[in-house]
C-alpha cells in the first residue's frame, strides 16, 4: 500500500472550518478555525463566505509551513448534491452546479466544495469527496411514507456512518459487504442506519430532524399535533422549521445542547434533566430496535459513534436497551477528517474505484 500522499482536507461547518493535512498515513495537521456569529452575520448568503472560508484554509496551511502546491490531492466533505449511492467521487463541474442551485439544500459545506474545486483547478490537483449527506441506498419499502405526496428521503451522517461501518467490519474480520450492522451516529443530530451487506437500506432523515430527538432536533413528532401547531397562527413556517432542527430536542426542554452541562445538572439532582436525557436514550433505543427489524434480526454488530458516545450517562442507559440485539462497538467522535483521507487513499491504493456522478 502506498500511503505516502499529502492530502489537504476541507470540512466547513456552520460555525467553524476544519482543515487537515494527512501525510504518510497520519493526520499531521488537524485544526478547527472558529467563526464568530458577528463575523458570519456580515455575509448575506453562504456563498458570500467564499473568500472568508478560503482565507481560513490557506491561513492554516501557511501557519504550518505548507502550501496547496505540495498536496497530491484535496478531499472535501460532500455538499448538498443530488441523491446518489455511497462511494468516493471526483468533484466535477456538474456537482458544483448542483450545489450552487440550492435545490438540494444550502450549507457551508457547499462553499467548501467550491473552494476545493477551484484550488484543484488552480494547482492541477485532483479533488475528491466521499459519502456525501445525500447518500441514498434506501430499499424500496423504506421510501414509503404513508401518503403518496411524501416520499421518505435519505439525508444523514453518511460519511461517519460508512467509515464506522468499515472499521467495525474489519474488527469482525470481514468485509463491509459481508455483514449486517446497525450504526448509530450520536451528535447534534442523531441517525440510525441499517447497513445490509454494504448498503444503508434504511435510515432516518436526520437533516430534517426525523427519528429520535437529539440535542438540537425534535425527532419524529405526532403528525396530527404537528399539523395543529403549524396552523395555530402562533408560528411562521421558518419558526416551525427552526423548532424541528436547531431549537428542538434537548435545547427545547433544557435550554442547552451541551451534554456535559446536562450531566452536571443530573449529578446535582435535576430530575427534569434526568428525565429528558433518559427519554432521548429511550427513543434512540426504539430506533435501533426498528433497524434490527429491517435487518430481520440478522445483526452482526451495533456501532455507536459521534460525540455523545463520550456521555457515560447516555451510554449506560442506551446499552441496557440495545445490547441484547448484538455486540456493541464504541467508536466515539465524528471521525470525518480521517474518513475523507481514508477514502482518497483507498482510491490511490486501487482498493476502490471512483463512483461516477451523473
C-alpha positions as CSV (number, residue, x, y, z in Angstrom):
1,X,0.0,0.0,0.0
2,X,1.2,3.5,-0.8
3,X,0.1,5.9,1.9
4,X,2.9,8.5,1.2
5,X,0.4,11.0,-0.1
6,X,-0.2,14.6,1.1
7,X,-3.9,15.2,1.3
8,X,-5.5,18.6,2.1
9,X,-8.8,18.0,3.9
10,X,-11.5,20.7,4.0
11,X,-14.6,20.4,6.2
12,X,-16.6,23.5,6.8
13,X,-19.4,23.6,9.4
14,X,-21.9,26.2,10.4
15,X,-19.6,28.0,12.8
16,X,-16.2,26.6,12.0
17,X,-13.9,25.3,9.2
18,X,-11.9,22.2,9.9
19,X,-8.7,21.9,8.0
20,X,-6.4,18.9,7.9
21,X,-3.3,17.6,6.2
22,X,-2.9,13.8,6.0
23,X,0.7,12.8,5.3
24,X,2.4,9.4,5.3
25,X,-0.6,7.7,6.9
26,X,-1.0,10.2,9.7
27,X,-3.0,13.4,10.3
28,X,-0.2,15.9,10.6
29,X,-2.5,18.9,10.8
30,X,-6.0,18.9,12.2
31,X,-7.2,22.3,13.2
32,X,-10.6,23.9,13.6
33,X,-11.0,27.6,12.9
34,X,-13.9,29.0,14.8
35,X,-16.1,31.7,13.2
36,X,-17.8,34.2,15.4
37,X,-21.5,34.8,14.9
38,X,-20.9,38.5,14.4
39,X,-18.4,37.7,11.6
40,X,-20.8,35.3,9.8
41,X,-23.7,37.7,10.0
42,X,-21.8,40.0,7.7
43,X,-22.5,37.7,4.8
44,X,-25.9,37.8,3.1
45,X,-25.6,34.2,1.9
46,X,-23.3,31.2,2.4
47,X,-21.7,31.9,-1.0
48,X,-20.6,35.3,0.2
49,X,-18.4,33.4,2.7
50,X,-16.2,32.1,-0.1
51,X,-13.2,34.3,0.4
52,X,-13.6,34.2,4.2
53,X,-13.5,30.4,4.2
54,X,-10.7,30.2,1.6
55,X,-8.5,32.6,3.7
56,X,-9.1,30.4,6.8
57,X,-7.9,27.3,4.9
58,X,-4.8,29.0,3.3
59,X,-4.0,30.6,6.6
60,X,-3.8,27.3,8.4
61,X,-1.6,25.9,5.7
62,X,0.7,28.9,5.9
63,X,0.9,28.7,9.7
64,X,2.1,25.2,9.4
65,X,4.7,26.0,6.7
66,X,2.7,24.3,3.9
67,X,1.1,25.3,0.6
68,X,-1.5,23.8,-1.6
69,X,1.0,23.1,-4.4
70,X,2.6,20.5,-2.1
71,X,-0.5,18.4,-2.0
72,X,-1.2,15.3,-4.0
73,X,-5.0,15.6,-3.6
74,X,-7.7,17.6,-1.9
75,X,-10.6,16.0,-0.1
76,X,-13.7,17.9,0.9
77,X,-16.7,16.9,2.8
78,X,-19.6,16.3,0.5
79,X,-22.0,19.1,-0.1
80,X,-25.8,19.2,-0.9
81,X,-25.8,17.2,-4.1
82,X,-28.3,15.0,-5.8
83,X,-29.2,11.7,-4.1
84,X,-26.5,9.1,-5.1
85,X,-25.0,5.8,-3.8
86,X,-22.2,5.9,-1.3
87,X,-18.6,5.9,-2.6
88,X,-15.7,8.1,-3.4
89,X,-16.3,10.8,-6.1
90,X,-14.1,13.1,-8.1
91,X,-15.6,16.6,-7.6
92,X,-16.7,17.8,-11.0
93,X,-18.4,20.8,-12.6
94,X,-21.8,19.1,-12.6
95,X,-21.5,18.5,-8.8
96,X,-20.6,22.2,-8.2
97,X,-23.6,23.3,-10.3
98,X,-26.0,21.2,-8.2
99,X,-24.6,22.6,-5.0
100,X,-24.9,26.2,-6.3
101,X,-28.5,25.6,-7.4
102,X,-29.7,25.2,-3.8
103,X,-32.2,22.5,-4.9
104,X,-30.7,20.0,-2.5
105,X,-30.2,22.5,0.3
106,X,-27.8,25.2,1.4
107,X,-24.9,24.6,3.8
108,X,-21.3,26.0,4.2
109,X,-20.0,22.6,3.1
110,X,-21.1,23.7,-0.4
111,X,-18.8,26.7,-0.2
112,X,-16.0,24.4,0.9
113,X,-16.6,22.2,-2.1
114,X,-16.3,25.2,-4.4
115,X,-13.1,26.4,-2.7
116,X,-11.6,22.9,-3.0
117,X,-12.7,22.6,-6.7
118,X,-11.2,26.0,-7.5
119,X,-7.9,25.2,-5.7
120,X,-7.7,21.9,-7.5
121,X,-8.0,23.6,-10.9
122,X,-5.6,26.3,-10.0
123,X,-2.9,23.9,-8.9
124,X,-3.8,20.9,-11.1
125,X,-4.6,18.7,-8.2
126,X,-7.4,16.1,-8.1
127,X,-10.3,16.9,-5.7
128,X,-12.4,14.2,-4.1
129,X,-15.4,13.8,-1.8
130,X,-16.9,10.7,-0.2
131,X,-20.3,9.5,1.1
132,X,-22.0,12.9,1.0
133,X,-25.0,13.6,3.2
134,X,-27.4,12.9,0.4
135,X,-26.1,9.3,0.0
136,X,-29.1,7.3,-0.9
137,X,-29.2,3.5,-0.8
138,X,-32.6,3.1,0.6
139,X,-34.6,-0.1,-0.2
140,X,-38.0,0.4,-1.9
141,X,-40.0,-0.2,1.3
142,X,-38.1,2.5,3.2
143,X,-39.2,5.2,0.7
144,X,-42.9,4.8,1.5
145,X,-44.3,7.4,4.0
146,X,-48.0,6.5,4.1
147,X,-49.2,9.2,1.7
148,X,-48.1,9.4,-2.0
149,X,-47.4,13.1,-1.8
150,X,-44.4,12.4,0.6
151,X,-41.5,10.2,-0.2
152,X,-39.1,9.4,2.6
153,X,-35.7,10.9,1.9
154,X,-32.1,9.8,2.8
155,X,-30.2,12.6,4.4
156,X,-27.9,11.8,7.3
157,X,-24.3,11.5,8.6
158,X,-23.3,9.2,5.8
159,X,-19.6,9.9,5.9
160,X,-19.1,8.9,9.5
161,X,-21.7,6.1,9.3
162,X,-19.9,4.4,6.4
163,X,-16.4,4.9,7.9
164,X,-17.6,3.4,11.2
165,X,-19.2,0.5,9.4
166,X,-16.0,-0.3,7.5
167,X,-14.0,-0.1,10.8
168,X,-16.3,-2.4,12.7
169,X,-16.4,-4.8,9.7
170,X,-12.6,-5.0,9.9
171,X,-12.8,-5.7,13.7
172,X,-15.2,-8.6,12.9
173,X,-12.6,-9.9,10.4
174,X,-15.0,-9.4,7.4
175,X,-15.5,-7.0,4.6
176,X,-18.3,-4.4,4.8
177,X,-20.2,-6.3,2.0
178,X,-20.3,-9.4,4.2
179,X,-22.0,-8.0,7.3
180,X,-25.3,-6.5,8.6
181,X,-24.7,-3.6,11.0
182,X,-26.7,-1.0,12.9
183,X,-24.7,2.2,13.0
184,X,-25.9,5.0,15.4
185,X,-24.4,8.5,15.0
186,X,-24.9,10.4,18.2
187,X,-24.2,14.1,17.8
188,X,-26.2,17.3,17.4
189,X,-28.3,15.2,15.1
190,X,-28.9,11.5,15.5
191,X,-29.1,9.0,12.7
192,X,-29.7,5.2,13.0
193,X,-28.7,3.3,9.8
194,X,-29.5,-0.3,8.9
195,X,-26.4,-1.4,6.9
196,X,-27.1,-4.6,4.9
197,X,-24.2,-6.1,3.0
198,X,-22.5,-2.8,2.2
199,X,-25.6,-0.6,1.7
200,X,-27.6,1.6,4.0
201,X,-31.1,0.2,3.2
202,X,-32.9,2.3,5.8
203,X,-32.0,5.4,7.9
204,X,-33.9,8.4,9.4
205,X,-33.7,11.8,7.7
206,X,-31.5,13.4,10.3
207,X,-31.2,16.6,8.4
208,X,-34.9,17.3,8.8
209,X,-34.8,16.0,12.4
210,X,-36.7,12.7,12.0
211,X,-36.0,9.7,14.2
212,X,-35.1,10.1,17.9
213,X,-35.0,13.6,19.3
214,X,-31.4,14.8,19.6
215,X,-29.6,17.7,21.3
216,X,-31.0,20.2,18.7
217,X,-33.6,18.3,16.7
218,X,-37.1,17.5,17.5
219,X,-37.3,14.0,16.1
220,X,-40.3,12.4,14.6
221,X,-43.4,14.1,16.0
222,X,-47.1,13.1,16.4
223,X,-48.4,14.1,13.0
224,X,-51.7,15.5,14.0
225,X,-50.3,17.6,16.8
226,X,-47.6,19.0,14.4
227,X,-50.3,20.0,11.9
228,X,-52.3,21.8,14.6
229,X,-49.1,23.6,15.7
230,X,-48.4,24.7,12.1
231,X,-51.9,26.1,11.7
232,X,-52.2,27.6,15.2
233,X,-51.2,31.0,13.9
234,X,-48.5,31.3,16.6
235,X,-45.6,30.4,14.3
236,X,-44.4,31.2,10.8
237,X,-43.1,28.5,8.5
238,X,-39.5,29.4,9.3
239,X,-40.1,29.3,13.0
240,X,-41.6,25.8,12.8
241,X,-38.7,24.6,10.8
242,X,-36.3,26.1,13.4
243,X,-38.2,24.2,16.1
244,X,-37.7,21.0,14.2
245,X,-34.0,21.5,13.6
246,X,-32.0,23.8,15.7
247,X,-34.2,24.6,18.6
248,X,-35.8,21.2,19.2
249,X,-34.8,18.2,21.4
250,X,-32.6,18.8,24.4
251,X,-32.5,22.5,23.7
252,X,-36.2,22.9,23.7
253,X,-36.6,21.1,27.0
254,X,-33.5,22.2,28.9
255,X,-32.2,25.3,27.1
256,X,-28.8,23.7,26.2
257,X,-27.4,21.2,23.8
258,X,-24.3,20.6,25.9
259,X,-24.2,17.0,27.3
260,X,-21.5,17.9,29.9
261,X,-23.8,20.6,31.3
262,X,-26.8,18.3,31.3
263,X,-24.8,15.5,33.1
264,X,-23.7,18.1,35.7
265,X,-27.3,19.0,36.3
266,X,-28.3,15.4,36.7
267,X,-25.4,14.8,39.2
268,X,-26.8,17.8,41.2
269,X,-30.2,16.2,41.4
270,X,-32.0,17.9,38.5
271,X,-34.9,15.5,37.9
272,X,-36.1,17.2,34.8
273,X,-32.7,16.9,33.1
274,X,-32.5,13.3,34.1
275,X,-36.0,12.6,32.7
276,X,-35.3,14.3,29.4
277,X,-31.9,12.6,28.9
278,X,-33.5,9.2,29.7
279,X,-36.3,10.0,27.2
280,X,-33.7,10.6,24.5
281,X,-32.0,7.3,25.2
282,X,-35.4,5.6,25.2
283,X,-36.1,7.0,21.7
284,X,-32.7,6.1,20.3
285,X,-33.2,2.5,21.6
286,X,-36.5,2.3,19.8
287,X,-34.8,3.4,16.6
288,X,-32.2,0.7,17.0
289,X,-34.9,-1.9,17.6
290,X,-36.6,-0.8,14.4
291,X,-33.4,-1.1,12.4
292,X,-33.0,-4.6,13.8
293,X,-36.4,-5.4,12.4
294,X,-35.4,-4.1,9.0
295,X,-32.5,-6.5,9.1
296,X,-34.8,-9.3,10.1
297,X,-32.9,-9.8,13.3
298,X,-29.7,-10.7,11.4
299,X,-27.4,-8.2,13.1
300,X,-23.6,-8.8,13.3
301,X,-22.9,-5.8,15.5
302,X,-24.2,-2.4,16.6
303,X,-21.8,0.5,16.3
304,X,-22.2,3.7,18.3
305,X,-20.3,6.8,17.0
306,X,-20.4,10.6,17.4
307,X,-19.6,12.9,20.2
308,X,-22.3,11.7,22.5
309,X,-20.7,8.3,22.9
310,X,-18.4,10.1,25.4
311,X,-21.5,10.7,27.6
312,X,-21.4,8.0,30.3
313,X,-25.0,8.7,31.4
314,X,-26.4,8.3,28.0
315,X,-24.3,5.3,27.1
316,X,-25.2,3.4,30.3
317,X,-28.9,3.9,29.6
318,X,-28.7,3.1,25.9
319,X,-26.7,-0.1,26.4
320,X,-29.4,-1.5,28.6
321,X,-31.8,-1.1,25.8
322,X,-29.9,-2.4,22.8
323,X,-27.1,-4.8,23.9
324,X,-29.4,-7.8,23.7
325,X,-29.7,-7.4,20.0
326,X,-26.0,-7.8,19.0
327,X,-22.5,-6.9,20.3
328,X,-22.0,-3.2,20.7
329,X,-18.8,-1.5,19.4
330,X,-17.9,2.0,20.6
331,X,-16.3,4.5,18.1
332,X,-16.6,7.9,19.8
333,X,-16.1,11.1,17.8
334,X,-17.2,12.2,14.3
335,X,-14.0,10.9,12.5
336,X,-14.9,12.8,9.3
337,X,-11.4,14.1,8.6
338,X,-9.9,10.6,8.8
339,X,-12.8,9.2,6.8
340,X,-12.1,11.6,3.9
341,X,-8.4,10.8,4.0
342,X,-9.1,7.1,4.0
343,X,-11.4,7.4,1.0
344,X,-8.8,9.1,-1.1
345,X,-6.1,6.5,0.0
346,X,-8.4,3.7,-1.0
347,X,-8.6,5.2,-4.5
348,X,-4.8,5.8,-4.7
349,X,-4.1,2.3,-3.4
350,X,-6.5,0.8,-6.0
351,X,-8.7,-0.7,-3.3
352,X,-11.8,1.2,-4.6
353,X,-12.8,2.6,-7.9
354,X,-14.3,6.0,-8.2
355,X,-18.0,6.3,-8.3
356,X,-19.4,8.4,-11.2
357,X,-21.5,11.5,-10.5
358,X,-24.3,11.6,-13.1
